[in-house]
Amino acid sequence: MSHPPQSWRVVINRGRTHTLTAWVRPAGDEYRAMDQGGVWCRGVSPRHAVVALAARKGWDVVEIRGPGEATTAEQVERVAAVACEEIAAG
């Protein structure tokens, strides 16, 4: 069974977001996460590998979001947009 690479996002203090790629090794024995510069770490799960890489980079992590997960800022933005639409609709 093939496991496609996954995009994970790490939000650090000050709101900057880093996108990391996580994948399972072909042997299926470990996961790896890599940044755009080619720095990587391994882990027992994709999230573990992402956490290890963020720690290695010394990032002041606020959030870690898996594939398809909205960041807190994105969630707040969506709620605000819905609230504005409801107010405008009267």
N, C-alpha and C positions, 0 to 999 in steps of 0.2 A: 504494500500500500504506500502510495506516494503522499508526502505531506508538503504542500506548497509553503514557501516562505511567508511569514506574517509580518505586517508592519505594526510596531508598537510605538507609542508616543510617551515621552518622559517630559513632564512640565517641571521646570525648575523655578526657584524663587525668582521674582521679577517677571514671571510670565512667559519666559522663552520656552519654546517647545523643540525638543530634539526627536527626530524619527529614527528608530532603530529597526533592523531586520532580524527576526528570530526564525530559526529553522531547526528541524531535528536531523541529526546525522543519519546517513543512509543505513547504518547498522542499527539505528533506533536506540542507541544506548545513552545518548545525551543530547541536550539542546545547546544551541549557540546563539548569541546575539552579537550583532556587529553594527558599528556606526558607519557613517558615510566615508570616514577616513580609513576604514579597514581595521580599526581596533576592535577586538572581539573578546568575549568571555563565554565560559560554558556554565551550564546549570542542569538541574534535574527536571526543569520545566521551562517553557519559554519565559514566564514571568521571573523565575529565579535567575535565568541568564541575563535578562534585562536589568534586574536589580544589581547583579554582580557588576555589570558593565557600568551602570550609573555610579556605583561606589568607586570603581576603578578610576573613573573620570573625575571623581571628586565633586560631583554635582550636588547641589542643595535641592534635593527632590521634594516636590510638593505633591505631585500626582504621577501615577503610572497607569496608562490606559492601553488596554489590549485592542486587537483588531475590531474596528467598528464602534468602539466605546467613545462617547462624547466626553470631552473634558468638562470640568466644572464651569468654566467660562462659556463654553458652547451651550451647556444646559441652561445657564442663566439667560443667555441671549435668546434662546428659543422660548423660554417662559415669558420674557419681557415682550417678545414679538407677539405672542398669543394675547397677552394682557393688553397691549396697544390695539390689537385688532378688535378685542371685545369692547374696549372703551370707545373706539371709533364707531363701532356698530350700534352703540348706545344702548 
